[in-house]
Amino acid sequence: MVLSDKHLMTSSELSLRLARTTEAAAIANLSRDLIEYGLRWRWTPMRVAESIRAPNVNVLVACAVENIAGFAIMRYGGDDAHLDLLAVAPRYRRAGVGRRLLEWLERCALVAGIFTIALEVRAQNEEAQLFYQRMGYRPLVNLPGYYQGIEAALRMGRDLSHRPLDQGIQKIQYNLSGFGVLYLATRCLSPDR
């Protein structure tokens, strides 16, 4: 993703961390502008702040310098997780921000022993559907009128117990915001091992 005509964002310029309650308004505004356009605003600053404080929810932000480049909200249940929201600001799109946000949340689900993730996406949002398909999500069911009776949704899901699309070794670095850095090396094994 091009930030200016002469500067490409590198992965070292992007950090992922859990959101702070002071960022609830900024996250809610991104939701309103990038996800909820044309609908009544449901993910208000108060609702986002409640999610940030909830013990079974991760509200994750991707920061490029001082800017929130993107965010994602995932709820974790006993057997499954639900991706409530994921958005990347237009100037940071196509730079891997959405992929990094989703992979971070998926790893949290795996650590918790959760292997099933579901999400809904606007039926007309083909770009988002393609993104989720590239991330291993499959269409499950069409939901007419899902969004406030105005617009249909497509429910998609992923079974994390199946082999990931990327079968190599990945080294992932997470900045734990004041608690140091966590490095994970993962190796995807074939089902016959």
C-alpha positions as CSV (number, residue, x, y, z in Angstrom):
1,M,0.0,0.0,0.0
2,V,1.4,3.4,-1.0
3,L,1.3,5.9,1.9
4,S,2.7,8.6,-0.3
5,D,4.1,8.6,-3.8
6,K,7.5,7.7,-2.6
7,H,6.9,5.6,0.5
8,L,5.7,2.0,0.8
9,M,4.6,0.9,4.3
10,T,6.8,-1.9,5.7
11,S,5.7,-4.5,8.3
12,S,8.1,-2.8,10.8
13,E,6.0,0.4,10.5
14,L,2.9,-1.5,11.5
15,S,2.2,-2.7,15.0
16,L,-0.7,-4.7,16.3
17,R,-2.0,-4.3,19.9
18,L,-5.1,-4.5,21.9
19,A,-7.2,-1.3,21.8
20,R,-7.4,1.1,24.7
21,T,-10.8,2.5,25.8
22,T,-9.6,6.0,24.9
23,E,-9.6,4.7,21.2
24,A,-13.2,3.6,21.3
25,A,-14.5,6.8,19.5
26,A,-11.9,6.5,16.7
27,I,-12.7,2.8,16.2
28,A,-16.5,3.5,16.2
29,N,-16.0,6.3,13.7
30,L,-14.1,3.9,11.4
31,S,-16.9,1.4,11.8
32,R,-19.5,4.0,10.9
33,D,-17.6,5.2,7.9
34,L,-16.1,2.0,6.5
35,I,-18.6,-0.7,7.6
36,E,-21.9,0.7,8.6
37,Y,-22.4,3.3,5.8
38,G,-26.0,3.4,4.8
39,L,-27.2,1.8,8.0
40,R,-28.1,3.1,11.5
41,W,-24.9,3.4,13.5
42,R,-24.8,0.5,15.9
43,W,-21.1,0.2,16.9
44,T,-21.1,3.5,18.8
45,P,-18.2,4.6,21.0
46,M,-20.0,3.2,24.1
47,R,-20.5,-0.2,22.5
48,V,-16.9,-0.4,21.3
49,A,-15.7,0.6,24.8
50,E,-17.8,-2.2,26.3
51,S,-16.2,-4.7,23.9
52,I,-12.7,-3.4,24.8
53,R,-13.5,-4.1,28.5
54,A,-15.3,-7.5,27.9
55,P,-13.3,-10.5,29.0
56,N,-14.3,-12.6,26.0
57,V,-13.6,-10.1,23.3
58,N,-10.4,-8.9,21.7
59,V,-10.5,-5.4,20.1
60,L,-7.3,-5.2,18.1
61,V,-5.8,-2.2,16.4
62,A,-3.2,-2.0,13.7
63,C,-1.2,1.2,14.1
64,A,1.0,2.9,11.5
65,V,3.0,5.4,13.4
66,E,0.3,7.3,15.4
67,N,-2.6,6.4,13.1
68,I,-5.1,3.6,13.5
69,A,-4.7,1.9,10.1
70,G,-7.3,-0.8,10.9
71,F,-9.1,-2.6,13.6
72,A,-10.9,-5.9,14.3
73,I,-13.3,-7.1,17.0
74,M,-13.7,-10.8,17.7
75,R,-15.9,-12.4,20.4
76,Y,-14.9,-15.8,21.8
77,G,-17.4,-18.4,23.0
78,G,-16.9,-21.9,24.4
79,D,-16.7,-23.6,21.1
80,D,-16.6,-20.9,18.5
81,A,-15.6,-17.3,17.8
82,H,-17.3,-14.6,15.8
83,L,-15.6,-11.8,13.9
84,D,-17.9,-8.9,14.6
85,L,-16.0,-6.2,12.7
86,L,-12.8,-5.8,10.6
87,A,-11.9,-2.6,8.7
88,V,-8.8,-1.1,7.2
89,A,-8.6,2.6,6.4
90,P,-8.4,3.2,2.7
91,R,-4.9,4.6,2.6
92,Y,-3.6,1.4,4.3
93,R,-5.4,-1.2,2.2
94,R,-3.6,-3.8,0.1
95,A,-0.6,-3.7,2.5
96,G,-1.5,-6.9,4.5
97,V,-3.1,-5.0,7.4
98,G,-6.4,-7.0,7.3
99,R,-4.5,-10.3,6.9
100,R,-2.3,-9.5,10.0
101,L,-5.3,-8.5,12.1
102,L,-7.3,-11.6,11.2
103,E,-4.3,-14.0,11.7
104,W,-3.6,-12.5,15.1
105,L,-7.3,-13.0,16.2
106,E,-7.3,-16.6,14.7
107,R,-4.2,-17.5,16.7
108,C,-5.9,-16.3,19.9
109,A,-8.8,-18.6,19.1
110,L,-6.4,-21.5,18.6
111,V,-4.7,-20.8,21.9
112,A,-8.2,-20.9,23.5
113,G,-9.0,-24.2,21.9
114,I,-11.5,-22.7,19.5
115,F,-11.4,-24.0,15.9
116,T,-14.6,-22.5,14.3
117,I,-14.9,-18.8,13.3
118,A,-17.9,-17.2,11.7
119,L,-18.5,-13.8,10.3
120,E,-21.0,-11.9,8.2
121,V,-20.2,-9.7,5.2
122,R,-22.5,-7.6,3.0
123,A,-23.7,-9.7,0.2
124,Q,-22.7,-7.0,-2.3
125,N,-19.2,-6.5,-0.9
126,E,-17.4,-8.8,-3.3
127,E,-13.9,-7.4,-2.4
128,A,-14.4,-8.4,1.3
129,Q,-15.7,-11.8,0.3
130,L,-12.6,-12.4,-1.8
131,F,-10.4,-11.4,1.0
132,Y,-12.0,-13.8,3.4
133,Q,-11.9,-16.6,0.8
134,R,-8.2,-16.0,0.4
135,M,-7.9,-16.3,4.2
136,G,-9.6,-19.7,4.1
137,Y,-13.2,-18.7,4.9
138,R,-16.0,-20.4,2.9
139,P,-19.6,-19.2,2.3
140,L,-22.1,-20.8,4.6
141,V,-25.5,-19.2,4.0
142,N,-27.1,-16.1,2.5
143,L,-29.0,-14.0,5.1
144,P,-31.7,-11.8,3.4
145,G,-32.3,-8.5,5.3
146,Y,-29.6,-9.3,7.9
147,Y,-28.4,-5.7,8.1
148,Q,-31.3,-3.9,9.7
149,G,-33.8,-5.3,7.2
150,I,-32.1,-3.2,4.5
151,E,-29.3,-5.4,3.1
152,A,-28.5,-9.1,2.8
153,A,-25.4,-10.7,4.3
154,L,-23.3,-13.7,3.5
155,R,-22.3,-15.7,6.5
156,M,-18.8,-17.2,6.1
157,G,-16.9,-19.6,8.3
158,R,-13.5,-21.2,8.8
159,D,-12.5,-24.4,10.5
160,L,-9.0,-23.7,11.9
161,S,-8.4,-27.3,12.6
162,H,-7.9,-27.8,8.8
163,R,-4.5,-27.2,7.3
164,P,-3.9,-23.5,6.6
165,L,-3.4,-22.3,3.1
166,D,0.2,-21.3,3.8
167,Q,2.1,-24.5,4.6
168,G,5.5,-23.1,5.2
169,I,7.1,-21.9,8.4
170,Q,6.0,-18.5,9.6
171,K,7.7,-16.2,12.1
172,I,5.3,-13.8,13.6
173,Q,6.2,-10.9,15.8
174,Y,3.6,-9.3,18.2
175,N,4.3,-6.1,20.0
176,L,2.7,-6.6,23.4
177,S,2.6,-2.8,24.1
178,G,4.7,-2.3,27.1
179,F,5.1,-6.0,27.9
180,G,7.8,-6.8,25.4
181,V,7.6,-8.7,22.1
182,L,6.3,-12.1,21.5
183,Y,7.8,-14.2,18.7
184,L,5.9,-17.2,17.4
185,A,7.3,-19.6,14.9
186,T,4.6,-21.9,13.4
187,R,5.0,-24.9,11.1
188,C,2.0,-26.2,9.2
189,L,2.1,-30.0,9.0
190,S,0.4,-32.0,6.4
191,P,-2.5,-34.2,7.6
192,D,-0.5,-37.4,7.0
193,R,2.1,-36.6,9.7
